[in-house]
Structure formats: C-alpha cells, structure tokens
C-alpha cells in the first residue's frame, strides 16, 4: 500500500501552479503524474481573433523567459506563410538577441538549481551575472525581459559599433565566470551528491518519450534544431551542440552551462560577421496571406518550439497552434520521477528532478473537457462562454 502525496498546486519548489501527484512508499517515489492545467490562458484561440501583426504581441507573452524564441518562431512562421523576405542583417540581429536570451534563461535555471540544492551563494552569483545579460538586452531592445525586438519583416532596432563593443566586453567577463561555474559543477561534492544519478533518463527512454532540448542532449541524443533544421543564419555561424551521456540531472546542468559558453561565442561571431544593410522590410499593419498553412520550429532555451499556422485568406489566422518544449518534456519528467528496480527516487529528489527539465507551466497548460464517463468533448468558444454565464 502506498501513500499519495500531492506537491502543489501551490508549493515552494515551483512558483507556478502545477500539481505533481506522487505515490510514495516510505521515502521512495513509486509512481507519479503531473497536472499542469491550472493556468490555461487560451492563447491559441486568442491568436485566431487577432490580426497577424497584433498576434505578435500576444505570442511574445506565451512565456516571459522564452519570449524571444516565441517571437522568432512566430515571425518566421508568418513570413513563410505570407512570402515576406527578411533582410539578411535582420536575421543576424535576431540570432544575436536569441542567443542572449538563451544565456539569460540558462543563468536563471542555474540559479534555481542552486537554490533547490541549498547552494544559496551560487544562486546569488548566477542571478548577479544574469543582470549583465539583462542590461545588454535593455541596451539593444529597450526591454530587460520582454524585448519586443522581433517584428514581422525584421527587427525594431539596429546594433551600432559602440553597442557591439559593449556586448563583447561584457560577455568576455561573463565567460570567465561561467567557466568557473562549470568547474564548480564538476567538482563540488554537494552539487554532485544531489544531481549525479538523480533523475535518470536513458537514451532509449528519451527517444521513446520524445524528449527535447537539454533533457535529450544530456541523455546522449545530439538533437538541436539549430543544427538539424537550421533557421535564421545558424548554418553560417559556427556552433558545437553540447551533448552529455550521463542521463541525469548533473548532465542537464552541464549541458546548459556548456550552451552558455557556446552562445557567447556565437554572439561574438555574429557581431563580427553580420552584413550591413536594412533591418526591416515594409509590411502593412493589416495584410492577408494566401490560403495555406505553415509550420516553423526553433530551438528555444528549453528545447524544440513549434508554431503552426493555417490561413483562410483573411487578415487573421484560421488556426494557430503552439507546441512548447515543457509540454514535450513532461512525459520524460514523469518517467524520471518513478523508482524502477535499482533506480530509487527519494522524495527529496523531486525538486531537482522536476527542476532539471526547466519547467514553464504558463506556456504548457492545456485543457481537455471530459464528461462523467471519461469521454472527451470539443466546445466552440461561444458554447463555452454561454456555459460560463449560465452558471
């Protein structure tokens, strides 16, 4: 007989509303499930009621940390659907800001990992260094977190020589500190005790459960959209995917720290090699793409991000669909939370394991309406609204 232990939906291990349902026997977790439906915001349906230009601002708010990835994916998706040609310099500038956002996201995650293992000094150092990146984002885009940088047809602002020099000098200092953090993760006994062998996910499990991003790459799977399906100008910028075969939370930490260093090199290279020219194509505020559909994917900090759009020839999307990396990684997280054979998961490991996928619940929540017999049912928006006011 096991005991069911709820973690959430309001719990200090994760600030967003999510429920991890654990079945425990003593200190061991023998079964797990995750309910991430508490903050569903209906953004896909809302995008279908906005023009393509208006939708950009909504897509940017699917996730605060991954806002650049979402606007990159959204603009590439709509541009591909409408046949809009983006100036080359704008593509290089998009890559620079995309990689800066990746550095910011990974430093945030490193700080949160340190927090859940009780390494508060590393937590404060990681957040201190993230401020450097946020200051650079503000210098380039005008916003520290929500950048508002990508637009349909290009970007809002150029990067001049003075700003480029400031970016490179700041990142050079940041690189020195990140190298020290990587060595710390490799050598610190407390970090290793809390992460090595914790949250094991074999390569076969990662493939079967369709894990993406650092979760997959820490299980020995060399899959990165920037390499496997290049977008922007990733095929022109040297890049080495960071892959570990330890299949545990420690490997996921090492992948992310390694990616910070790779992103810094990519940013510097892009600043030195970006062509001159226009940064934005002329796009009217309201335009009507031809009927059809398009799908685009990018490598967000958490993994593969997919946007799908279908047009009926009007100024608004007929259908818009977003598949986020956290949603893709939830099956892998559930598998990692279960004890199997000689793989024992303790209750104290849950924050590290769940945190190791870098979960974002606000962009993950989905709702499925079922009746009392368990059968799924679809509702039109007007039907749901009528039921709401009838209560």
ROTITOR-706856 format. One record per residue (C-alpha): residue number from 1; residue in one letter; chain; y, z, x. Coordinates in steps of 0.001 Angstrom, whole numbers. Layout:
<nubas>
nuba k=NUM	r=a	c=A	y=Y	z=Z	x=X
...
</nubas>
This chain:
<nubas>
nuba k=1	r=x	c=A	y=0	z=0	x=0
nuba k=2	r=x	c=A	y=3355	z=-993	x=1407
nuba k=3	r=x	c=A	y=6831	z=157	x=579
nuba k=4	r=x	c=A	y=9536	z=-2317	x=-394
nuba k=5	r=x	c=A	y=12773	z=-1722	x=1488
nuba k=6	r=x	c=A	y=15956	z=-3555	x=435
nuba k=7	r=x	c=A	y=18509	z=-4370	x=3125
nuba k=8	r=x	c=A	y=21706	z=-5370	x=1323
nuba k=9	r=x	c=A	y=23343	z=-6953	x=-534
nuba k=10	r=x	c=A	y=25987	z=-4584	x=864
nuba k=11	r=x	c=A	y=24843	z=-3378	x=4252
nuba k=12	r=x	c=A	y=26479	z=-2797	x=7635
nuba k=13	r=x	c=A	y=24126	z=-5136	x=9544
nuba k=14	r=x	c=A	y=25774	z=-8124	x=7886
nuba k=15	r=x	c=A	y=29229	z=-8179	x=6298
nuba k=16	r=x	c=A	y=28393	z=-10923	x=3790
nuba k=17	r=x	c=A	y=26482	z=-10273	x=591
nuba k=18	r=x	c=A	y=22818	z=-11031	x=1198
nuba k=19	r=x	c=A	y=19619	z=-9219	x=306
nuba k=20	r=x	c=A	y=16731	z=-9011	x=2769
nuba k=21	r=x	c=A	y=13681	z=-7763	x=885
nuba k=22	r=x	c=A	y=11239	z=-6143	x=3305
nuba k=23	r=x	c=A	y=7735	z=-4901	x=2693
nuba k=24	r=x	c=A	y=7003	z=-2196	x=5258
nuba k=25	r=x	c=A	y=4033	z=-129	x=6277
nuba k=26	r=x	c=A	y=5390	z=2764	x=8266
nuba k=27	r=x	c=A	y=7794	z=1258	x=10796
nuba k=28	r=x	c=A	y=6223	z=-2199	x=10633
nuba k=29	r=x	c=A	y=7561	z=-5090	x=8530
nuba k=30	r=x	c=A	y=4619	z=-6906	x=6976
nuba k=31	r=x	c=A	y=6424	z=-9245	x=4590
nuba k=32	r=x	c=A	y=9988	z=-10429	x=3966
nuba k=33	r=x	c=A	y=12120	z=-12550	x=1691
nuba k=34	r=x	c=A	y=15845	z=-13361	x=1637
nuba k=35	r=x	c=A	y=18118	z=-13706	x=-1386
nuba k=36	r=x	c=A	y=21337	z=-15486	x=-402
nuba k=37	r=x	c=A	y=22660	z=-16310	x=-3865
nuba k=38	r=x	c=A	y=25340	z=-13639	x=-4249
nuba k=39	r=x	c=A	y=28390	z=-15663	x=-3155
nuba k=40	r=x	c=A	y=27695	z=-19129	x=-4554
nuba k=41	r=x	c=A	y=31084	z=-20839	x=-4897
nuba k=42	r=x	c=A	y=30217	z=-24201	x=-6425
nuba k=43	r=x	c=A	y=31983	z=-26188	x=-3699
nuba k=44	r=x	c=A	y=29813	z=-29290	x=-4084
nuba k=45	r=x	c=A	y=30749	z=-29594	x=-7748
nuba k=46	r=x	c=A	y=34393	z=-28816	x=-6958
nuba k=47	r=x	c=A	y=34440	z=-31652	x=-4401
nuba k=48	r=x	c=A	y=33454	z=-34055	x=-7171
nuba k=49	r=x	c=A	y=36636	z=-33113	x=-9068
nuba k=50	r=x	c=A	y=38978	z=-33751	x=-6123
nuba k=51	r=x	c=A	y=40204	z=-36965	x=-4556
nuba k=52	r=x	c=A	y=38786	z=-37739	x=-1121
nuba k=53	r=x	c=A	y=41946	z=-36501	x=603
nuba k=54	r=x	c=A	y=42088	z=-33318	x=-1483
nuba k=55	r=x	c=A	y=38413	z=-32681	x=-790
nuba k=56	r=x	c=A	y=39065	z=-32424	x=2933
nuba k=57	r=x	c=A	y=40890	z=-29121	x=2482
nuba k=58	r=x	c=A	y=38027	z=-27768	x=380
nuba k=59	r=x	c=A	y=35360	z=-28948	x=2845
nuba k=60	r=x	c=A	y=37204	z=-27123	x=5623
nuba k=61	r=x	c=A	y=36731	z=-23869	x=3729
nuba k=62	r=x	c=A	y=32989	z=-24145	x=3264
nuba k=63	r=x	c=A	y=32775	z=-21963	x=6376
nuba k=64	r=x	c=A	y=35609	z=-20416	x=8368
nuba k=65	r=x	c=A	y=33858	z=-20351	x=11746
nuba k=66	r=x	c=A	y=32391	z=-23858	x=11328
nuba k=67	r=x	c=A	y=35492	z=-25366	x=9715
nuba k=68	r=x	c=A	y=35905	z=-27986	x=12462
nuba k=69	r=x	c=A	y=32275	z=-29058	x=12131
nuba k=70	r=x	c=A	y=32680	z=-29452	x=8367
nuba k=71	r=x	c=A	y=35888	z=-31464	x=8607
nuba k=72	r=x	c=A	y=34382	z=-33611	x=11369
nuba k=73	r=x	c=A	y=31353	z=-34308	x=9200
nuba k=74	r=x	c=A	y=33448	z=-34844	x=6063
nuba k=75	r=x	c=A	y=35914	z=-37259	x=7668
nuba k=76	r=x	c=A	y=33173	z=-39276	x=9396
nuba k=77	r=x	c=A	y=31296	z=-39405	x=6092
nuba k=78	r=x	c=A	y=34244	z=-40633	x=4033
nuba k=79	r=x	c=A	y=35415	z=-43005	x=6775
nuba k=80	r=x	c=A	y=31948	z=-44547	x=6917
nuba k=81	r=x	c=A	y=31874	z=-44896	x=3139
nuba k=82	r=x	c=A	y=35352	z=-46461	x=2918
nuba k=83	r=x	c=A	y=35135	z=-48540	x=6104
nuba k=84	r=x	c=A	y=38102	z=-46812	x=7767
nuba k=85	r=x	c=A	y=38386	z=-47479	x=11509
nuba k=86	r=x	c=A	y=39495	z=-44441	x=13513
nuba k=87	r=x	c=A	y=41495	z=-44894	x=16755
nuba k=88	r=x	c=A	y=39497	z=-44162	x=19902
nuba k=89	r=x	c=A	y=41832	z=-41447	x=21148
nuba k=90	r=x	c=A	y=41412	z=-39575	x=17866
nuba k=91	r=x	c=A	y=37634	z=-39490	x=18378
nuba k=92	r=x	c=A	y=38072	z=-37919	x=21823
nuba k=93	r=x	c=A	y=40520	z=-35366	x=20451
nuba k=94	r=x	c=A	y=38103	z=-34491	x=17668
nuba k=95	r=x	c=A	y=35407	z=-33852	x=20268
nuba k=96	r=x	c=A	y=37692	z=-31538	x=22254
nuba k=97	r=x	c=A	y=38511	z=-29400	x=19225
nuba k=98	r=x	c=A	y=34890	z=-29478	x=18035
nuba k=99	r=x	c=A	y=33665	z=-28064	x=21350
nuba k=100	r=x	c=A	y=36440	z=-25461	x=21460
nuba k=101	r=x	c=A	y=35301	z=-24301	x=18019
nuba k=102	r=x	c=A	y=31717	z=-24123	x=19335
nuba k=103	r=x	c=A	y=32848	z=-21871	x=22193
nuba k=104	r=x	c=A	y=34705	z=-19656	x=19730
nuba k=105	r=x	c=A	y=31675	z=-19410	x=17439
nuba k=106	r=x	c=A	y=29235	z=-18576	x=20226
nuba k=107	r=x	c=A	y=31522	z=-15904	x=21684
nuba k=108	r=x	c=A	y=31786	z=-14358	x=18233
nuba k=109	r=x	c=A	y=27992	z=-14372	x=17941
nuba k=110	r=x	c=A	y=27587	z=-12861	x=21426
nuba k=111	r=x	c=A	y=29883	z=-10011	x=20438
nuba k=112	r=x	c=A	y=27948	z=-9382	x=17225
nuba k=113	r=x	c=A	y=24638	z=-9393	x=19113
nuba k=114	r=x	c=A	y=26056	z=-6798	x=21495
nuba k=115	r=x	c=A	y=27180	z=-4747	x=18504
nuba k=116	r=x	c=A	y=23776	z=-4643	x=16804
nuba k=117	r=x	c=A	y=22039	z=-3559	x=20041
nuba k=118	r=x	c=A	y=24685	z=-886	x=20676
nuba k=119	r=x	c=A	y=26340	z=-2574	x=23667
nuba k=120	r=x	c=A	y=29905	z=-1940	x=22496
nuba k=121	r=x	c=A	y=31602	z=-2742	x=25799
nuba k=122	r=x	c=A	y=30120	z=-6267	x=25773
nuba k=123	r=x	c=A	y=31161	z=-6560	x=22125
nuba k=124	r=x	c=A	y=34793	z=-5870	x=23061
nuba k=125	r=x	c=A	y=34701	z=-8153	x=26109
nuba k=126	r=x	c=A	y=33303	z=-11070	x=24117
nuba k=127	r=x	c=A	y=35951	z=-10688	x=21426
nuba k=128	r=x	c=A	y=38665	z=-10378	x=24093
nuba k=129	r=x	c=A	y=37578	z=-13681	x=25605
nuba k=130	r=x	c=A	y=37357	z=-15324	x=22197
nuba k=131	r=x	c=A	y=41085	z=-14618	x=21831
nuba k=132	r=x	c=A	y=41673	z=-17039	x=24720
nuba k=133	r=x	c=A	y=39945	z=-19794	x=22758
nuba k=134	r=x	c=A	y=41772	z=-18942	x=19528
nuba k=135	r=x	c=A	y=45090	z=-19112	x=21368
nuba k=136	r=x	c=A	y=44144	z=-22594	x=22617
nuba k=137	r=x	c=A	y=43170	z=-23643	x=19095
nuba k=138	r=x	c=A	y=46561	z=-22468	x=17872
nuba k=139	r=x	c=A	y=48289	z=-24373	x=20691
nuba k=140	r=x	c=A	y=46504	z=-27600	x=19736
nuba k=141	r=x	c=A	y=46224	z=-27413	x=15968
nuba k=142	r=x	c=A	y=48685	z=-24773	x=14781
nuba k=143	r=x	c=A	y=45891	z=-22569	x=13371
nuba k=144	r=x	c=A	y=43760	z=-19957	x=15088
nuba k=145	r=x	c=A	y=40682	z=-20180	x=12861
nuba k=146	r=x	c=A	y=41189	z=-22706	x=10070
nuba k=147	r=x	c=A	y=42562	z=-25525	x=12154
nuba k=148	r=x	c=A	y=43483	z=-28256	x=9637
nuba k=149	r=x	c=A	y=43198	z=-30684	x=12558
nuba k=150	r=x	c=A	y=40926	z=-33480	x=11354
nuba k=151	r=x	c=A	y=42212	z=-35862	x=8701
nuba k=152	r=x	c=A	y=40719	z=-38982	x=7190
nuba k=153	r=x	c=A	y=41587	z=-41681	x=9715
nuba k=154	r=x	c=A	y=42144	z=-39458	x=12764
nuba k=155	r=x	c=A	y=43778	z=-36162	x=13709
nuba k=156	r=x	c=A	y=47107	z=-34474	x=12965
nuba k=157	r=x	c=A	y=48395	z=-33806	x=16489
nuba k=158	r=x	c=A	y=48078	z=-35187	x=19988
nuba k=159	r=x	c=A	y=47442	z=-33167	x=23151
nuba k=160	r=x	c=A	y=50129	z=-33651	x=25803
nuba k=161	r=x	c=A	y=49744	z=-33192	x=29557
nuba k=162	r=x	c=A	y=51157	z=-29646	x=29588
nuba k=163	r=x	c=A	y=48751	z=-28509	x=26885
nuba k=164	r=x	c=A	y=45827	z=-30200	x=28645
nuba k=165	r=x	c=A	y=46668	z=-28324	x=31855
nuba k=166	r=x	c=A	y=46823	z=-25032	x=29973
nuba k=167	r=x	c=A	y=43455	z=-25694	x=28329
nuba k=168	r=x	c=A	y=41756	z=-26477	x=31636
nuba k=169	r=x	c=A	y=43204	z=-23484	x=33475
nuba k=170	r=x	c=A	y=42294	z=-21085	x=30640
nuba k=171	r=x	c=A	y=38761	z=-22447	x=30369
nuba k=172	r=x	c=A	y=38252	z=-22185	x=34142
nuba k=173	r=x	c=A	y=38870	z=-18428	x=33942
nuba k=174	r=x	c=A	y=36726	z=-18127	x=30824
nuba k=175	r=x	c=A	y=33862	z=-19926	x=32561
nuba k=176	r=x	c=A	y=33779	z=-17307	x=35326
nuba k=177	r=x	c=A	y=33400	z=-14519	x=32785
nuba k=178	r=x	c=A	y=30734	z=-16337	x=30753
nuba k=179	r=x	c=A	y=28667	z=-16820	x=33917
nuba k=180	r=x	c=A	y=28758	z=-13025	x=34336
nuba k=181	r=x	c=A	y=27678	z=-12546	x=30722
nuba k=182	r=x	c=A	y=24724	z=-14877	x=31278
nuba k=183	r=x	c=A	y=23655	z=-12876	x=34318
nuba k=184	r=x	c=A	y=24044	z=-9672	x=32297
nuba k=185	r=x	c=A	y=21755	z=-11021	x=29564
nuba k=186	r=x	c=A	y=19224	z=-11952	x=32227
nuba k=187	r=x	c=A	y=19242	z=-8558	x=33963
nuba k=188	r=x	c=A	y=20395	z=-5764	x=31646
nuba k=189	r=x	c=A	y=17349	z=-3660	x=30680
nuba k=190	r=x	c=A	y=18739	z=-2567	x=27294
nuba k=191	r=x	c=A	y=19540	z=-6106	x=26175
nuba k=192	r=x	c=A	y=16129	z=-7324	x=27328
nuba k=193	r=x	c=A	y=14320	z=-4419	x=25640
nuba k=194	r=x	c=A	y=15982	z=-5255	x=22301
nuba k=195	r=x	c=A	y=15619	z=-9054	x=22474
nuba k=196	r=x	c=A	y=12714	z=-10173	x=24692
nuba k=197	r=x	c=A	y=9708	z=-10911	x=22499
nuba k=198	r=x	c=A	y=11666	z=-9981	x=19353
nuba k=199	r=x	c=A	y=11781	z=-12496	x=16514
nuba k=200	r=x	c=A	y=9065	z=-14742	x=17914
nuba k=201	r=x	c=A	y=9055	z=-18320	x=16598
nuba k=202	r=x	c=A	y=6543	z=-20654	x=18201
nuba k=203	r=x	c=A	y=7355	z=-24339	x=18760
nuba k=204	r=x	c=A	y=4835	z=-25343	x=16087
nuba k=205	r=x	c=A	y=6381	z=-22913	x=13595
nuba k=206	r=x	c=A	y=9883	z=-24159	x=14431
nuba k=207	r=x	c=A	y=8802	z=-27744	x=13737
nuba k=208	r=x	c=A	y=6868	z=-26873	x=10583
nuba k=209	r=x	c=A	y=9753	z=-24799	x=9182
nuba k=210	r=x	c=A	y=12359	z=-27407	x=10242
nuba k=211	r=x	c=A	y=14466	z=-25011	x=12321
nuba k=212	r=x	c=A	y=17699	z=-26442	x=13709
nuba k=213	r=x	c=A	y=20283	z=-25697	x=16383
nuba k=214	r=x	c=A	y=19887	z=-22888	x=18930
nuba k=215	r=x	c=A	y=16984	z=-21476	x=16893
nuba k=216	r=x	c=A	y=14951	z=-24642	x=17522
nuba k=217	r=x	c=A	y=16141	z=-25129	x=21103
nuba k=218	r=x	c=A	y=15144	z=-21544	x=22011
nuba k=219	r=x	c=A	y=11618	z=-22473	x=20882
nuba k=220	r=x	c=A	y=11383	z=-25332	x=23345
nuba k=221	r=x	c=A	y=12475	z=-28134	x=20979
nuba k=222	r=x	c=A	y=15039	z=-30393	x=22657
nuba k=223	r=x	c=A	y=16774	z=-31492	x=19461
nuba k=224	r=x	c=A	y=20552	z=-31783	x=19401
nuba k=225	r=x	c=A	y=22429	z=-34209	x=17141
nuba k=226	r=x	c=A	y=24940	z=-34850	x=19927
nuba k=227	r=x	c=A	y=22073	z=-36397	x=21919
nuba k=228	r=x	c=A	y=19566	z=-37541	x=19304
nuba k=229	r=x	c=A	y=22115	z=-39143	x=16959
nuba k=230	r=x	c=A	y=25472	z=-39290	x=18819
nuba k=231	r=x	c=A	y=28702	z=-39294	x=16838
nuba k=232	r=x	c=A	y=32388	z=-39305	x=17858
nuba k=233	r=x	c=A	y=32117	z=-40176	x=21584
nuba k=234	r=x	c=A	y=29250	z=-37885	x=22591
nuba k=235	r=x	c=A	y=27383	z=-40787	x=24161
nuba k=236	r=x	c=A	y=30286	z=-41171	x=26621
nuba k=237	r=x	c=A	y=30645	z=-37500	x=27567
nuba k=238	r=x	c=A	y=28032	z=-36031	x=29969
nuba k=239	r=x	c=A	y=26043	z=-33289	x=28308
nuba k=240	r=x	c=A	y=22806	z=-31417	x=29021
nuba k=241	r=x	c=A	y=21144	z=-29801	x=25978
nuba k=242	r=x	c=A	y=20314	z=-26151	x=26650
nuba k=243	r=x	c=A	y=16632	z=-25503	x=25900
nuba k=244	r=x	c=A	y=14519	z=-22372	x=26454
nuba k=245	r=x	c=A	y=10822	z=-21850	x=25722
nuba k=246	r=x	c=A	y=10795	z=-18055	x=25276
nuba k=247	r=x	c=A	y=10775	z=-18454	x=21464
nuba k=248	r=x	c=A	y=12565	z=-15125	x=20916
nuba k=249	r=x	c=A	y=15979	z=-13582	x=20265
nuba k=250	r=x	c=A	y=16672	z=-13427	x=24006
nuba k=251	r=x	c=A	y=16144	z=-17169	x=24300
nuba k=252	r=x	c=A	y=18544	z=-17791	x=21414
nuba k=253	r=x	c=A	y=21170	z=-15718	x=23206
nuba k=254	r=x	c=A	y=20638	z=-17657	x=26433
nuba k=255	r=x	c=A	y=20886	z=-20995	x=24609
nuba k=256	r=x	c=A	y=24236	z=-20058	x=23092
nuba k=257	r=x	c=A	y=25699	z=-18723	x=26338
nuba k=258	r=x	c=A	y=24487	z=-21847	x=28137
nuba k=259	r=x	c=A	y=26097	z=-24005	x=25464
nuba k=260	r=x	c=A	y=29436	z=-22269	x=26020
nuba k=261	r=x	c=A	y=29336	z=-23417	x=29649
nuba k=262	r=x	c=A	y=28275	z=-26939	x=28645
nuba k=263	r=x	c=A	y=31067	z=-27143	x=26061
nuba k=264	r=x	c=A	y=33655	z=-26105	x=28644
nuba k=265	r=x	c=A	y=32519	z=-28946	x=30929
nuba k=266	r=x	c=A	y=32640	z=-31399	x=28022
nuba k=267	r=x	c=A	y=36174	z=-30368	x=27085
nuba k=268	r=x	c=A	y=37445	z=-30758	x=30637
nuba k=269	r=x	c=A	y=35767	z=-34170	x=30968
nuba k=270	r=x	c=A	y=37229	z=-35330	x=27647
nuba k=271	r=x	c=A	y=40728	z=-34204	x=28624
nuba k=272	r=x	c=A	y=40465	z=-36199	x=31861
nuba k=273	r=x	c=A	y=38968	z=-39358	x=30342
nuba k=274	r=x	c=A	y=40450	z=-39645	x=26850
nuba k=275	r=x	c=A	y=42179	z=-43030	x=26408
nuba k=276	r=x	c=A	y=45784	z=-43324	x=25347
nuba k=277	r=x	c=A	y=46814	z=-44806	x=22027
nuba k=278	r=x	c=A	y=47210	z=-43970	x=18376
nuba k=279	r=x	c=A	y=45721	z=-40776	x=16951
nuba k=280	r=x	c=A	y=45629	z=-41685	x=13271
nuba k=281	r=x	c=A	y=45001	z=-44700	x=11070
nuba k=282	r=x	c=A	y=47145	z=-45269	x=7996
nuba k=283	r=x	c=A	y=45271	z=-44028	x=4935
nuba k=284	r=x	c=A	y=46888	z=-43805	x=1466
nuba k=285	r=x	c=A	y=46732	z=-40439	x=-295
nuba k=286	r=x	c=A	y=44573	z=-41973	x=-3023
nuba k=287	r=x	c=A	y=42031	z=-44684	x=-2226
nuba k=288	r=x	c=A	y=38880	z=-45965	x=-3894
nuba k=289	r=x	c=A	y=35859	z=-46651	x=-1668
nuba k=290	r=x	c=A	y=33446	z=-49303	x=-2911
nuba k=291	r=x	c=A	y=30382	z=-48093	x=-4835
nuba k=292	r=x	c=A	y=27698	z=-46882	x=-2474
nuba k=293	r=x	c=A	y=26545	z=-43872	x=-536
nuba k=294	r=x	c=A	y=26767	z=-42494	x=2980
nuba k=295	r=x	c=A	y=25287	z=-39616	x=4943
nuba k=296	r=x	c=A	y=26592	z=-38081	x=8159
nuba k=297	r=x	c=A	y=25307	z=-35286	x=10351
nuba k=298	r=x	c=A	y=26887	z=-33389	x=13210
nuba k=299	r=x	c=A	y=25818	z=-30551	x=15495
nuba k=300	r=x	c=A	y=27639	z=-27504	x=14165
nuba k=301	r=x	c=A	y=27542	z=-24308	x=16275
nuba k=302	r=x	c=A	y=24615	z=-23083	x=14161
nuba k=303	r=x	c=A	y=22746	z=-26415	x=14163
nuba k=304	r=x	c=A	y=22433	z=-29662	x=12243
nuba k=305	r=x	c=A	y=25020	z=-30014	x=9475
nuba k=306	r=x	c=A	y=24566	z=-32784	x=6918
nuba k=307	r=x	c=A	y=27074	z=-34215	x=4420
nuba k=308	r=x	c=A	y=26099	z=-36779	x=1770
nuba k=309	r=x	c=A	y=28500	z=-38672	x=-493
nuba k=310	r=x	c=A	y=27963	z=-41136	x=-3310
nuba k=311	r=x	c=A	y=30804	z=-43295	x=-4684
nuba k=312	r=x	c=A	y=31103	z=-44970	x=-8069
nuba k=313	r=x	c=A	y=34236	z=-46838	x=-7035
nuba k=314	r=x	c=A	y=36724	z=-44229	x=-8271
nuba k=315	r=x	c=A	y=39152	z=-42065	x=-6309
nuba k=316	r=x	c=A	y=36735	z=-39082	x=-6468
nuba k=317	r=x	c=A	y=33163	z=-38708	x=-5195
nuba k=318	r=x	c=A	y=30492	z=-39164	x=-7863
nuba k=319	r=x	c=A	y=28248	z=-36778	x=-5894
nuba k=320	r=x	c=A	y=28776	z=-34706	x=-2779
nuba k=321	r=x	c=A	y=26015	z=-32723	x=-1088
nuba k=322	r=x	c=A	y=26169	z=-30360	x=1900
nuba k=323	r=x	c=A	y=23133	z=-29059	x=3802
nuba k=324	r=x	c=A	y=24194	z=-26248	x=6142
nuba k=325	r=x	c=A	y=22261	z=-25047	x=9213
nuba k=326	r=x	c=A	y=21815	z=-21469	x=7976
nuba k=327	r=x	c=A	y=20101	z=-22770	x=4837
nuba k=328	r=x	c=A	y=17784	z=-24795	x=7076
nuba k=329	r=x	c=A	y=17012	z=-21768	x=9265
nuba k=330	r=x	c=A	y=16229	z=-19255	x=6500
nuba k=331	r=x	c=A	y=12503	z=-20169	x=6356
nuba k=332	r=x	c=A	y=12285	z=-19596	x=10117
nuba k=333	r=x	c=A	y=14085	z=-16257	x=9749
nuba k=334	r=x	c=A	y=11607	z=-15126	x=7072
nuba k=335	r=x	c=A	y=8720	z=-16068	x=9366
nuba k=336	r=x	c=A	y=10248	z=-14174	x=12298
nuba k=337	r=x	c=A	y=10627	z=-11022	x=10182
nuba k=338	r=x	c=A	y=6880	z=-10726	x=9439
nuba k=339	r=x	c=A	y=4362	z=-8864	x=11617
nuba k=340	r=x	c=A	y=1327	z=-11020	x=12424
nuba k=341	r=x	c=A	y=-1655	z=-9975	x=14490
nuba k=342	r=x	c=A	y=-357	z=-8649	x=17789
nuba k=343	r=x	c=A	y=3188	z=-9641	x=16851
nuba k=344	r=x	c=A	y=4662	z=-6421	x=15489
nuba k=345	r=x	c=A	y=8102	z=-6393	x=13862
nuba k=346	r=x	c=A	y=9755	z=-2980	x=13581
nuba k=347	r=x	c=A	y=12410	z=-2111	x=11020
nuba k=348	r=x	c=A	y=14841	z=-1581	x=13916
nuba k=349	r=x	c=A	y=14287	z=-5223	x=14957
nuba k=350	r=x	c=A	y=15566	z=-6628	x=11645
nuba k=351	r=x	c=A	y=19297	z=-6725	x=12563
nuba k=352	r=x	c=A	y=18548	z=-8506	x=15862
nuba k=353	r=x	c=A	y=16117	z=-10974	x=14283
nuba k=354	r=x	c=A	y=18288	z=-11916	x=11325
nuba k=355	r=x	c=A	y=21383	z=-11994	x=13522
nuba k=356	r=x	c=A	y=19636	z=-14272	x=16024
nuba k=357	r=x	c=A	y=19904	z=-17243	x=13626
nuba k=358	r=x	c=A	y=23687	z=-16645	x=13451
nuba k=359	r=x	c=A	y=23629	z=-16457	x=9630
nuba k=360	r=x	c=A	y=26536	z=-17610	x=7494
nuba k=361	r=x	c=A	y=25913	z=-16734	x=3862
nuba k=362	r=x	c=A	y=29151	z=-18037	x=2324
nuba k=363	r=x	c=A	y=28131	z=-21630	x=3121
nuba k=364	r=x	c=A	y=24452	z=-21068	x=2321
nuba k=365	r=x	c=A	y=24346	z=-19614	x=-1194
nuba k=366	r=x	c=A	y=22589	z=-21786	x=-3779
nuba k=367	r=x	c=A	y=21847	z=-21037	x=-7423
nuba k=368	r=x	c=A	y=18767	z=-22051	x=-9403
nuba k=369	r=x	c=A	y=18692	z=-21292	x=-13136
nuba k=370	r=x	c=A	y=15226	z=-20416	x=-14448
nuba k=371	r=x	c=A	y=14040	z=-19256	x=-17856
nuba k=372	r=x	c=A	y=11870	z=-16216	x=-18535
nuba k=373	r=x	c=A	y=8740	z=-18311	x=-17906
nuba k=374	r=x	c=A	y=9919	z=-19303	x=-14435
nuba k=375	r=x	c=A	y=10766	z=-22928	x=-15226
nuba k=376	r=x	c=A	y=13871	z=-24374	x=-13584
nuba k=377	r=x	c=A	y=16622	z=-25860	x=-15747
nuba k=378	r=x	c=A	y=19609	z=-28039	x=-14971
nuba k=379	r=x	c=A	y=23001	z=-27476	x=-16605
nuba k=380	r=x	c=A	y=26071	z=-29650	x=-16773
nuba k=381	r=x	c=A	y=29303	z=-27947	x=-15736
nuba k=382	r=x	c=A	y=30632	z=-27969	x=-19295
nuba k=383	r=x	c=A	y=27430	z=-26322	x=-20562
nuba k=384	r=x	c=A	y=27741	z=-23504	x=-18027
nuba k=385	r=x	c=A	y=31392	z=-22983	x=-18934
nuba k=386	r=x	c=A	y=30526	z=-22809	x=-22656
nuba k=387	r=x	c=A	y=27787	z=-20247	x=-21985
nuba k=388	r=x	c=A	y=30171	z=-18184	x=-19877
nuba k=389	r=x	c=A	y=32815	z=-17910	x=-22607
nuba k=390	r=x	c=A	y=30201	z=-17341	x=-25301
nuba k=391	r=x	c=A	y=29020	z=-14114	x=-23662
</nubas>
